[in-house]
């Protein structure tokens, strides 16, 4: 398993986490065994906006003796008082659910306390007015909540919240369908969404990814909005290549599905390559680097995708991007203009001329 570091907290989290809909159909014994296998395979990050309250005792039993080695993302506003998931704005109900979650997970602290599912600014205002936001701050002061974040499907809401309060993590839905304007939750244009990812990178707000498979629709030719199936590994790589992204959180309902996730670190670039998406990309994205690394290997040894990413982040105002760029073993100045990347780029980026542009911008 590979890991990435949450910029503001220093936590190392697995590139593959465990998403909200895990194991509630598997039963206690089989589910706990599968979750334990996930942990032993290197998955240390668990989102607890579960589809059913059954997930909590399954996870709690599997991980109670290794609690200090795992990271829980727990949502203020996800209510399990009936046993099933429901969204709640009632601060008393939220507090009761939190107490139950902590007890069931055999813990006395929350790693990341999340304001849950902010899909409209009115949701945010409501959580502020009813005292739930104050509850998170109070629990953070007490040490019960260590870090704070929120979840949303809407770039405009994410910007609004980030303008108002300091945050450590954002949970956001990232997949090719949403980024390309397909699906009910595909809020914001492709550029709007990319601007959000770049802002998170710039302001060191880590992104954890939900709905990477578009509820499984991208994995089937029959349901994919592109009329062609992608693999789960293509979807995972697509999300992880976006600026600011730290971890992708698929759901799993069996040991077999966990094992499929655990091979992630062993896959070749060819097995995760998603460059075929260029055929479906909206015109606004044609000619823009997607950091897909389809141009590897560069004959001159450049990491063309990473060079592009640091350049785009610098243009977006990321003060650290220049330092990262200048610390690369090879920069745009090492481009020999052979045209390999121009010929193979599926998104039709004129990379050779762009390397000269980047060299001029950074001075090397």
Order of alpha helices (4+ residues) and beta strands (2+ residues): beta-beta-beta-alpha-beta-alpha-beta-beta-beta-alpha-beta-alpha-alpha-beta-alpha-beta-alpha-alpha-beta-alpha-beta-alpha-alpha-alpha-alpha-alpha-alpha
